[in-house]
Amino acid sequence: MLVGFLIVIHLWQFPGINLDSLLGGGSRSIEQGRDLQWEYGHSGIYHSYVTLPLNCRDPRAGHVRIALAQMPARIKTPLGSLIISMGHPGESGTKALYEVGEEIMDIIEGSYNLIGFDARGVNLTSNHLSCSSDDITKQWFYSENKDELYSLRGRGCSGLGRGAEKYISTALTATDLLRISRILGDDKLNYIGFSYGSIIGNTFSQLSPSRVGRMALGGVIDPEMYYTTGKTLKHVKCILPECKEIEDTISNLQEQPLEVHDKQNGISDIVTHTKVEQALASALSEPKKWPQFVSSIRAIQDGNGTPFLQKHWRAKFDVAFEAGYVTRCSDSKSGCAGHTIDPILKPPNFRRIDVPILLLGTAKDPIISFEDVIKVSTYYTQPTIIQQDTVGHCAFSQLTESSRARLRDWFLQ
């Protein structure tokens, strides 16, 4: 668990800080010899934990046990480990490995051990932080005022984790990744990240460019926008045939929210235009879920909000929801008015670095612009850009044969 919150050394970030110096030198010898004990889960995936310091410069701060999942390589002598991260802040990487591991393994022809991880405070990693109390939870879910929501979010994520919040941020996740890659036996980090995972990857590259191995990022989000605003999406642009009726439904809900009292399913809630707008962004990001989302919208039109609340809205706070907001509030206070706790490691100032990178994007991304991919490419002296003429947030969700081949070559060359 996250324990021993004693003395905190504030490590305010500045241009050029290097994770090697932050972690005590460029050698990985201190990490070698730690044999991880892997236990079989299911579907060909194994689980383990690695214990890391909360604060690299203050051993009295305690430790955190990071949960790992591994899908072993299909070849006798793997090229190394390839760490994956995708989704939103707070999403579980160990769970993601079960969902996308086989597909990624096919692309890389089984040449790496695939690794998923749960960041600090997420899922199987200790400790689960709460941004809610009964009072805040009730206000949060029924508020339609954006300023009030930001204030509630900031209040909720300050002080309710017994001081643990200062040990959670995207920059700290980057320090953990460097240590994890060393423990796995790699001199450099091999990484594939999508959506928020692209922010982790770009942050790592800025903090320790010399430790970047083969890295590919998709659904690329402008990291400077994220660290300034706390947002992982720039806009929601719905261009599919059903979008007009969805927009009409949102407009109607703005005038008259739909109350739902479903005793049979234990649901008592209100469907508001804000909730549908947020769910729309998620549905547009995952094309496979689109038909189900459209069906729930049509049920709302008929006065039935149960399918929407069951499948497209979190009826209560869960671990991913809360851990995600702790991370967001640590990274940026713009969406967390009232948040009072600063993380011990803040984001870098983004600059041009001599690192090779592969960036994937779609021409018709509903929540970000391909201009974000172009902007991020300027951080690197050796960028390779793939643009697919497809609809969706993450190109990975619908890779063309050409993109699959280029991604394969990137990791195997």
N, C-alpha and C positions, 0 to 999 in steps of 0.2 A: 504494500500500500504506500501511498504518498505520506511519508512521515518525517518528523524531525524538522519542522519549519523553524529554523533558528536565525542565523545571520544571512542576509541576502546581499550579494555584491551586484550592483546594477551594472550590466554590461551593455551600455548604450551603444548601438551600432554606428559604425563610421565606415566610409569607403575603404575597401581593401582589407578589412579584417579577414583573417584566415582561420578556418576551423581547425587546422592542424595545430596552430599555436594555441588556440582556445582550448583544445583537448589535450595539450601537453606534448606536442612534438609531432613530427611527420611520420615516425615509425609506428607500425601497427603491432610491434612485438608485445606490447602490454595486453593486447587482445588475443594473441595466439595462444593455443593450448587450452582454450575454454571449449571443451567438447560439449556441444549442445545435446541434450537428451530429447530425441524426437519420439513422440507417441502417436500411433496411428489413429486417425479420426475415421474418415470414410472417403469413398470416391478417390482413392489413391493419394490422399492428402494427409500429411503428418503435422503435429503441433508441438511447439516448444515455447519456452520463455527465456528471455535474456534480461539480466538485471543491470540497469544503467544508473549513473548518478543523476539526481535531479539538477544539480548545479555542478558543472565541471570544476569550478574554482572554489567550491565550498563543500567538502565531503560531509560536513556536519548537517547539511540540508537533507540528507537521506537518499533513498533510491526509489526507482520505479521499475516494475516488472513489465516489460514489453512483450505482448503476445505475438508469436510468429506462426505462420502456416507455410508449409513447403510442399510443392508438387515436384518430386524428383525428376531430373532430366531422364530422357529416354536413351541417351547414349552412355557408353561406359565411362568416358572421360569428358565431363561437362566443361564448357568454356568458362564457367563461373556461376554466380547467382544473379538472377535478374529480379529486382524488387519492383512490385507493381503498386500503384495507388490511383484510385479513381473515385469519382463521386463528389460529394460535398464535404465541408468540414464536419467531422464527427462520424463519417461513414467508416464501416469496418473493412479493413484490408484483408483480414483473414476470411471474412465472408465473401468478399469479392473474388478471392482465389477459387472458391467453389463455383462461382457463377461464370467466370470468364477464363479460368485457368487452362482448360482444355483447348479453347480457341487460340489463346496466345501460344500455347505449347505447339500447336499445329503450325502456326506461322513461323516460329523459330526452329522448327524441325527437331524439337526435343533436345536442343543443344545446351540449355541452361537449366539449373534448378530454379523454379519459379518460387518467389517468396512474397507472401502478403503479410502486412503488419497492422496492428491496431495502435494508433498513436496514443499519446498520454491522455488518459481519461476516457478512452473509447473502448466499448465492448468488453473483450476479455482482458484488456490491460487495466491495471489498477491506477487510480481509484476513480470510481464513477462520481462525477461532480454534478451537483444539482443547481440549476439556475432558478428554481421555482420554490415557492411556498404556496400554501393553499390560497392566500389572498392574491398573490401575484399571478398564479395560474389562472384564477377566475377572471381577473382583469385582462390578462394577456389575450385570452381566447375570445373575449367578447368586445374588445376594443377595436374600433375602426379608424381611430385617429393615429396617424403615423408618428407624430411627435410623442404621443403618449406611449405607443408601442416601443419606441426607442428608449424612452425613460425607464419603462418597466424592464426591458431587456438589460439595460445597464445596471439597474438596481439588483435584478435577479442574479446577475453573474458576478456581483461584488460581495464578497464576505460570506457567501453561503457554502464555500468549499473549504473553510477553515484555513484560508491562506494559500491553498493549493493552486489558485488561479495564476499566480505569478510564475508558476513552473510550466505553463502551457502556452505555446505560441507556435506559429508555423516555423519560425527560425529555430526554435528548440527541437522541432520535429526533424529539421535538417541535421542538427548535431547528432541526434539519435541515429539517423540513417548512416552517417559516416561511421559511427561505432558499430552498428549492425553489420555493415558491409565488411568491416575489418574482422569481426568475429566470424563471419561466414568464410573468411579466407581470401577476400578480394582486396587488392591494392586500391582499386578505384570502384566507384559506385556505378553499376549497370542498372538502368532505371527506365520504366515506362509509366508515364502518368497522364491521366486524362481529367479534364475539367479542373477542379481544385487541385488535383494531383499535378497539374502543370505548374501551379503556383509553388508547390513544394519543390518541384524540380528546378524551376528558375531560381528560387531562393537558395537552394543548395549550390547551384552553379556559381552564383555570385559570391557566396561565402567561402567556397573552396573549389575554385576552377581547376586546380591541379589534381583534384580527386574525382573528376568526372570521367567515367568510362564511356560506354555506349548509352546514350540517353535519347529517348523519343517521347515527344509530348503531343497530345491531341486535345481537341476541344479547348484550345489555348485561350486562357483568360489573361488580360492585361494585368500583371501583378501590381504595377504602380496604382492602377485604378482600384484594385482590391484593397491594398494597404491604405489608400486614401479614404475610400468610401465604405469599406467593409462588404461590398457587393461582389458576388461572383457572376452576375449577369448584367449586361449593359442595357438590354431592351428585350421585350417579348414581341416578336414579329410573327404573327400567325398567317401563313400563306396557303394553308390547305383548304379544300372545298368546304369543310364544315365550319370554318372559322367565323363566317358571318353569323350563323345561328348561335355560336358560343358567345360572340361579342354582344349579341342581342340579349342573351340570357344574363350576362354580367351586368348589362345596363339595367335590366329589370330588377335584378337583385339589389342594385344600388338604390333603387326606389323602394323596394320591398323585400327585405331578406326573408328567407324561408325557414320557419321554425320546424324542427323535427323532434317528435316525441314518439319514438318507436320502442315500446315496452318489450316486444318480442325479441329484439336484438340488443336491448339495453342501451339505446342511444337517445340522448336528450341534448340537442345542440342547435345551433343556428347556421345555416348556409348563407354566407355573405359574399359580396362581390370580391372582397379582398382574398378570401380563401380560394375562390375559384380561379382568380388571377394567378395566385401562387401555384396552384395545382396545374394550371395551364402551362406554365413554364417548365414544370417537371415532365409533363406529358409530351411536350414538344421535344424535349431532350431525349426521350426514349420512344422511338417510333413504334416499337412492339406493343406499347401500352396505349397507343392512340385510340384504337377502336373501343377499348374498354372505357376510356375517358369520355369519348363522344357519347357512348351509351348512358353513362351516368349523368351527363348534361341533359340529355333528352328526358331522363327520369325526373330531373329537377323541373323541367318545363311542364311535366305532368303532376307536379306537386310532391314528388317523392325524392327526398334528399338522402335517404339511407344509403343507396349504392355509392354516392359520392363520398359520404363521410366514412363509410367502411373501407373503401379502396384507395381514396385519393387525398384523405386528410387525416393527420394524426389526431385522434380523439383525445389523447393525453400526451404529456411529455414522455419521451423515451430517451434512452441513453444517447443515441446518435443525435437527436434533436438538441439535447442539452449540451453535450460535449462540443457540438458544432458551434453553439453560440458562445461558449467559453472561449474557444479559439478565435472566433470573429471579434469578440470584444477585446481580447488581448492584442490582436493584430491591428485593429482600427476602432477608435472611439466614435467615429462618425455615425454609426448606426446603433450606438450604445450610450446615449446620453446618461450621465450619472454613474458610469463605470469608473471606479476609483483606483483599481489595482493595475500596476504596470508589470509586464513580464520582465524577467531578468535578462532576456535577450530579445532585442527588437529587430525588425527587418533591415536589410542592407539598403544602401543607396545604389540603384541599378546603373551599371556602366558597361562599356564594351569590353568583352573578355575573349581571350583566345581559346575557344572551346568549340568542338564540333557538336552539332545538335540537329536532330530531325524533328520538324514541326509539321503536324497534320491538321488540316482544316477542311471545312465544307463550304461550298460557294453559297449555300442557303442555310446558314446557321440561324435558328430562330431566336437565340438569346445573346449571342455575341456577334461581332463583325469580323470578317476575315482580315480587316485592317489590324486587329489585335495580333494576328499571326505575323503580319508584316512588321509591326512595331517590335514585337518580341525578337524577331530575327535580327534586328539592329543591335541587340545586346551581344551578338556572337560574330566572330570573324569568319566562322565556317558553318553557316546555316544551310541546311537542305530543307526545302519547302515542298510539301505535297498538298495540292488543292484538288478536292474531289467535287464534281458537279452533282452533289447529292443534297438531300434535305436532312437535317439533324444536327444536334450539337456536337457529338463526338464522332469523328470520322470512323473510329474504331468499331462503332456499332453496326456499320454497313460498309466495310472495306471492299473496294473493287479489287479485282484480281491484280491489276497493276499496282495498287497501293500495297496489297499484301506482299507482292514480290519485292517491292522496294523496302518495306519494313523488314522482311526476312533478310535481305542482303545487308541492311544496316547493322543488324546484330550478328550476322555470321561472317562478314568480311574481315 
